[in-house]
Amino acid sequence: MPHVSVRINARQYEIACAEGEEERLLALAADLDACVVDLRKQIVGAPEIKLLVLGALMMADKAREAAGRIEQAELEAVRARSELQMLRQELDASRAEAATRRTAQPEVRLEDLFSGLETRIEGLARKVAAA
């Protein structure tokens, strides 16, 4: 198991990590160090353990906020997919109805009838792809 030397609040720590996780551990330690250094400037004279705990809590808060944003984005993607499916069904029904009408009597071009609906579906498809 590899060991990585990290520097947090001007102190060296030897930390064991899984194979291949060394760079990630160094990046996380750098984030914590930056947070602790910033806290040290704000809370002059605070004990090191307090700075480390506050830094860890601040990072945990950021992680929780990010998880909440991810969850919200996933919910929005589910809603968008549902709406996209509904619009596709609407489009299919409209096309079937237009085909039936066309056989009964010729009407306006099918492309003209459904261009607005297709534009909405494409917009939703882009939202789903981006989510």
C-alpha positions as CSV (number, residue, x, y, z in Angstrom):
1,M,0.0,0.0,0.0
2,P,1.6,3.3,-1.0
3,H,2.2,6.1,1.4
4,V,2.0,9.7,0.5
5,S,3.5,12.7,2.4
6,V,1.1,15.6,2.6
7,R,1.5,19.0,4.1
8,I,-1.4,20.5,6.0
9,N,-1.0,23.7,8.0
10,A,2.8,23.6,7.7
11,R,3.0,20.0,9.0
12,Q,3.9,16.9,7.2
13,Y,1.7,13.8,7.5
14,E,2.4,10.3,6.1
15,I,-0.9,8.9,4.8
16,A,-1.5,5.4,3.4
17,C,-3.7,5.1,0.3
18,A,-4.9,2.7,-2.3
19,E,-2.7,2.0,-5.3
20,G,-3.3,4.7,-7.9
21,E,-5.0,7.1,-5.5
22,E,-1.8,9.1,-4.7
23,E,-2.6,12.1,-6.9
24,R,-6.1,12.3,-5.6
25,L,-4.9,12.2,-2.0
26,L,-2.4,15.0,-2.7
27,A,-5.1,17.1,-4.3
28,L,-7.5,16.6,-1.3
29,A,-4.7,17.4,1.1
30,A,-4.0,20.6,-0.8
31,D,-7.6,21.6,-0.6
32,L,-7.7,21.0,3.1
33,D,-4.5,22.9,3.6
34,A,-5.8,25.9,1.7
35,C,-8.9,25.9,3.8
36,V,-7.0,25.6,7.1
37,V,-4.6,28.4,6.0
38,D,-7.5,30.6,5.3
39,L,-9.1,29.8,8.6
40,R,-5.8,30.4,10.4
41,K,-5.9,34.0,9.0
42,Q,-9.5,34.5,10.1
43,I,-9.2,32.9,13.6
44,V,-5.8,34.1,14.8
45,G,-4.4,32.0,17.6
46,A,-6.9,29.1,17.3
47,P,-5.5,25.7,18.2
48,E,-4.4,23.5,15.2
49,I,-7.0,20.8,16.0
50,K,-9.8,23.4,15.9
51,L,-8.6,24.6,12.5
52,L,-8.4,21.1,11.1
53,V,-11.9,20.2,12.4
54,L,-13.4,23.4,11.0
55,G,-11.6,22.8,7.7
56,A,-12.9,19.3,7.5
57,L,-16.4,20.5,8.3
58,M,-16.3,23.1,5.7
59,M,-15.1,20.6,3.1
60,A,-17.9,18.2,4.2
61,D,-20.4,21.0,3.8
62,K,-19.2,21.6,0.2
63,A,-19.4,17.9,-0.6
64,R,-23.0,17.8,0.8
65,E,-24.0,20.8,-1.3
66,A,-22.5,19.3,-4.4
67,A,-24.4,16.0,-3.7
68,G,-27.6,18.0,-3.3
69,R,-27.0,19.8,-6.6
70,I,-26.4,16.4,-8.3
71,E,-29.5,15.0,-6.9
72,Q,-31.5,18.0,-8.1
73,A,-30.0,17.7,-11.6
74,E,-30.9,14.0,-11.6
75,L,-34.5,14.7,-10.7
76,E,-34.7,17.4,-13.4
77,A,-33.3,14.9,-15.9
78,V,-36.0,12.4,-14.9
79,R,-38.7,15.0,-15.4
80,A,-37.2,16.1,-18.7
81,R,-37.1,12.5,-19.9
82,S,-40.7,11.9,-18.9
83,E,-41.8,15.1,-20.7
84,L,-39.7,14.0,-23.8
85,Q,-41.4,10.6,-23.8
86,M,-44.8,12.3,-23.5
87,L,-44.0,14.6,-26.4
88,R,-42.8,11.8,-28.5
89,Q,-46.1,10.0,-27.9
90,E,-48.0,13.1,-28.8
91,L,-45.9,13.4,-32.0
92,D,-46.6,9.8,-32.9
93,A,-50.3,10.3,-32.3
94,S,-50.4,13.5,-34.3
95,R,-48.5,11.8,-37.2
96,A,-50.9,8.9,-37.2
97,E,-53.8,11.3,-37.2
98,A,-52.3,13.3,-40.0
99,A,-51.7,10.2,-42.0
100,T,-55.3,9.2,-41.5
101,R,-56.5,12.7,-42.6
102,R,-54.1,12.7,-45.6
103,T,-55.7,9.5,-46.9
104,A,-59.1,11.1,-46.5
105,Q,-58.2,14.4,-48.0
106,P,-54.9,16.1,-48.8
107,E,-53.8,18.8,-46.3
108,V,-50.9,21.0,-45.5
109,R,-47.4,19.4,-45.5
110,L,-46.7,17.2,-42.5
111,E,-43.4,19.0,-41.9
112,D,-45.3,22.3,-41.4
113,L,-47.7,20.7,-39.0
114,F,-45.1,19.2,-36.7
115,S,-42.2,21.6,-36.8
116,G,-43.0,23.3,-33.5
117,L,-43.5,19.9,-31.8
118,E,-40.2,18.6,-33.1
119,T,-38.4,21.7,-32.0
120,R,-39.7,21.2,-28.5
121,I,-38.6,17.5,-28.5
122,E,-35.1,18.5,-29.7
123,G,-34.8,21.1,-27.0
124,L,-35.8,18.5,-24.4
125,A,-33.4,16.0,-25.8
126,R,-30.6,18.5,-25.5
127,K,-31.6,19.1,-21.9
128,V,-31.6,15.4,-21.1
129,A,-28.2,14.9,-22.8
130,A,-26.7,17.8,-20.9
131,A,-28.1,16.5,-17.5
